[in-house]
Amino acid sequence: MSDVTATQSFYGRWARAYDWVATAPGVASWRARAADALALEPGDTVVEMGCGTGANVPALRERVGPTGRVVGVDVTREMLDRAGQRGARAGWDNVDLVLADATRPPLSGPVDAVLATFVVGMFPDPRPAVGAWVDLLGPGGRAALLNASRSDRRLARPVNLGFRAFVRAVAPGDGRVSPVRSLERRVVTARDELRTRCVTTGFESFGLGYLGLQWGQRGDEG
């Protein structure tokens, strides 16, 4: 079974549960920080890679305004179906949902921003994907990656056990490799690639050290 097929199968089965986690109390503040890192302005076009059930869309729409555009890309039909239902209820009239592999997005740039939250850890090698996302950006465009990993803070150590259990439950895989170590290795690789490809970068950690937000800005020459 290919990585894409495994992802589609897993998240297709767990779309409802994933939607509950994605919209749980407190999570909205994380999504707002990720959206803020993109420095969006009214009228901008932003692409979310691995948009899932559309939990980030409200924050993105708020920042690009009615004249802007939000494009959500996801490889799992069930996820996009739930995003579409959410959009129909909320009246999203400036949102396009695209069924596609985020590692090879069928989009042409330039766009103003690209966002990926809790996505790059699923890619065996996230570098080509991150490179493709940066290539979509116009001059001065920004990309941001929000991801979770174990915390090295003393007070958070007991919670790391719960984090490991959560990752095992929600991450597709065959059990031969520790999903937590694999996730963290891929996240670090993605962050390094974004820093390499961008002229200006920034990073912040929050949520007791469990969440890391890496952003990068493309040069004015594009």
C-alpha positions as CSV (number, residue, x, y, z in Angstrom):
1,M,0.0,0.0,0.0
2,S,1.4,3.4,-1.0
3,D,1.9,6.2,1.6
4,V,-0.9,8.2,-0.1
5,T,-3.3,5.2,-0.1
6,A,-2.5,4.5,3.5
7,T,-3.2,8.1,4.4
8,Q,-6.5,8.2,2.5
9,S,-7.6,5.0,4.2
10,F,-6.7,6.0,7.7
11,Y,-8.1,9.5,7.6
12,G,-11.1,8.5,5.7
13,R,-12.0,6.2,8.6
14,W,-11.2,8.8,11.3
15,A,-12.5,12.0,9.6
16,R,-15.2,12.4,12.2
17,A,-12.9,11.9,15.2
18,Y,-10.2,14.1,13.6
19,D,-12.7,16.9,13.1
20,W,-13.6,16.8,16.8
21,V,-9.9,17.0,17.8
22,A,-9.2,19.8,15.3
23,T,-12.0,22.0,16.7
24,A,-11.5,21.2,20.4
25,P,-11.5,24.1,22.8
26,G,-8.2,25.9,22.9
27,V,-7.0,24.7,19.5
28,A,-8.4,27.8,17.7
29,S,-5.7,30.0,19.4
30,W,-3.0,27.8,17.9
31,R,-4.5,28.2,14.4
32,A,-4.8,31.9,14.9
33,R,-1.0,32.1,15.7
34,A,-0.2,30.1,12.6
35,A,-2.4,32.4,10.4
36,D,-0.8,35.5,12.0
37,A,2.7,34.2,11.0
38,L,1.7,34.5,7.3
39,A,1.2,38.3,7.6
40,L,-1.8,38.1,5.4
41,E,-3.5,41.2,4.0
42,P,-7.0,41.8,2.5
43,G,-7.2,40.5,-1.0
44,D,-4.4,37.9,-0.6
45,T,-4.5,34.3,-1.8
46,V,-3.5,31.7,0.7
47,V,-3.2,27.9,0.1
48,E,-3.5,25.4,2.9
49,M,-1.8,22.1,2.3
50,G,-3.5,19.3,4.0
51,C,-6.5,21.4,5.0
52,G,-8.4,18.4,6.5
53,T,-11.8,19.3,7.7
54,G,-11.3,23.0,7.2
55,A,-10.6,24.0,10.8
56,N,-8.1,26.7,9.7
57,V,-10.3,28.2,7.0
58,P,-12.2,30.7,9.3
59,A,-8.9,32.2,10.6
60,L,-7.5,32.5,7.1
61,R,-10.7,34.0,5.6
62,E,-10.8,36.5,8.4
63,R,-7.4,37.8,7.4
64,V,-7.7,37.8,3.6
65,G,-11.2,39.3,3.7
66,P,-14.0,39.0,1.2
67,T,-11.7,40.0,-1.7
68,G,-9.1,37.4,-0.9
69,R,-9.1,33.7,-1.7
70,V,-8.5,30.6,0.4
71,V,-7.5,27.3,-1.3
72,G,-7.6,24.1,0.7
73,V,-5.8,21.0,-0.6
74,D,-6.2,17.5,0.9
75,V,-5.8,14.0,-0.4
76,T,-8.7,12.5,1.6
77,R,-12.2,12.8,0.2
78,E,-13.9,12.3,3.5
79,M,-11.9,15.2,5.0
80,L,-12.8,17.5,2.2
81,D,-16.5,16.4,2.4
82,R,-16.6,17.6,6.0
83,A,-14.8,20.8,5.1
84,G,-17.4,21.4,2.3
85,Q,-20.2,20.8,4.8
86,R,-18.7,23.3,7.2
87,G,-18.3,25.8,4.4
88,A,-21.9,25.4,3.2
89,R,-23.1,26.1,6.7
90,A,-20.9,29.1,7.2
91,G,-21.3,30.5,3.7
92,W,-17.7,30.3,2.5
93,D,-17.9,32.0,-0.9
94,N,-14.2,32.6,-1.4
95,V,-12.9,29.1,-0.6
96,D,-11.9,26.4,-3.1
97,L,-11.4,22.9,-1.9
98,V,-9.1,20.7,-4.0
99,L,-8.8,16.9,-3.8
100,A,-5.0,16.4,-4.4
101,D,-1.7,15.2,-2.9
102,A,-0.2,18.2,-1.1
103,T,3.3,17.0,-1.9
104,R,2.5,17.6,-5.6
105,P,-0.2,20.4,-5.5
106,P,-1.8,20.9,-8.9
107,L,-1.6,24.7,-8.5
108,S,0.1,27.5,-10.3
109,G,1.5,30.5,-8.5
110,P,2.2,33.0,-7.5
111,V,0.3,33.0,-4.3
112,D,0.8,35.1,-1.2
113,A,1.0,32.5,1.4
114,V,1.1,28.7,2.1
115,L,0.1,27.1,5.4
116,A,0.6,23.5,6.6
117,T,-0.5,22.5,10.1
118,F,0.3,19.0,11.5
119,V,1.0,17.7,7.9
120,V,4.8,17.4,7.2
121,G,5.2,14.7,9.7
122,M,3.3,12.3,7.4
123,F,5.7,12.6,4.5
124,P,8.7,10.2,4.4
125,D,10.8,13.0,3.1
126,P,9.1,16.4,3.4
127,R,11.8,18.4,1.6
128,P,10.4,18.1,-1.9
129,A,7.0,19.1,-0.7
130,V,8.2,22.1,1.3
131,G,10.3,23.2,-1.8
132,A,7.3,23.0,-4.0
133,W,5.3,25.1,-1.6
134,V,7.9,27.8,-1.5
135,D,8.1,27.7,-5.3
136,L,4.4,28.7,-5.3
137,L,5.0,31.9,-3.4
138,G,5.3,35.2,-5.1
139,P,8.0,37.7,-4.1
140,G,7.8,38.4,-0.4
141,G,5.3,35.5,0.1
142,R,5.3,33.6,3.3
143,A,5.0,29.9,4.3
144,A,4.3,28.6,7.8
145,L,4.5,25.1,9.3
146,L,2.8,24.3,12.6
147,N,3.6,21.0,14.2
148,A,3.7,19.1,17.5
149,S,6.5,17.2,19.2
150,R,7.5,16.0,22.6
151,S,8.3,18.8,25.1
152,D,11.7,19.0,26.8
153,R,10.3,21.1,29.6
154,R,10.5,19.5,33.0
155,L,6.9,20.2,34.0
156,A,5.7,18.6,30.7
157,R,7.6,15.3,30.9
158,P,4.7,13.3,32.4
159,V,2.5,14.6,29.6
160,N,4.9,13.2,27.0
161,L,3.5,9.7,27.7
162,G,0.1,10.9,26.7
163,F,1.5,12.6,23.6
164,R,3.2,9.4,22.5
165,A,-0.1,7.5,22.9
166,F,-1.9,10.1,20.9
167,V,0.6,10.0,18.1
168,R,0.3,6.2,17.9
169,A,-3.5,6.5,17.7
170,V,-3.7,9.2,15.0
171,A,-0.6,8.5,12.8
172,P,-0.9,6.0,10.0
173,G,1.8,3.4,9.9
174,D,2.7,-0.2,10.2
175,G,4.2,-0.2,13.7
176,R,7.8,-1.1,12.6
177,V,9.2,2.4,13.4
178,S,8.4,4.5,16.4
179,P,5.8,7.0,15.1
180,V,6.9,9.7,17.6
181,R,10.6,9.5,16.5
182,S,9.6,9.4,12.9
183,L,7.2,12.3,13.3
184,E,9.9,14.5,15.0
185,R,12.6,13.6,12.5
186,R,10.3,14.6,9.6
187,V,9.3,17.8,11.3
188,V,12.9,18.9,11.9
189,T,13.7,18.1,8.2
190,A,10.8,20.2,7.0
191,R,11.7,23.2,9.2
192,D,15.3,23.0,8.0
193,E,14.2,23.0,4.4
194,L,11.9,26.0,4.9
195,R,14.8,27.9,6.5
196,T,17.1,27.0,3.7
197,R,14.7,28.1,1.0
198,C,13.6,31.5,2.5
199,V,15.6,34.7,3.1
200,T,13.8,35.6,6.3
201,T,12.6,33.1,8.9
202,G,11.3,32.8,12.4
203,F,10.3,30.2,14.9
204,E,8.3,30.2,18.1
205,S,7.4,27.5,20.6
206,F,4.3,27.5,22.7
207,G,1.8,25.1,24.3
208,L,4.3,24.0,27.0
209,G,6.8,23.4,24.3
210,Y,4.7,20.9,22.4
211,L,3.9,23.2,19.5
212,G,6.4,24.7,17.1
213,L,5.7,27.3,14.5
214,Q,8.3,27.8,11.7
215,W,7.7,30.4,9.1
216,G,9.7,31.7,6.2
217,Q,9.5,34.6,3.7
218,R,10.6,34.3,0.1
219,G,12.9,37.0,-1.2
220,D,11.6,40.0,-3.1
221,E,13.0,38.6,-6.3
222,G,10.7,35.5,-6.0
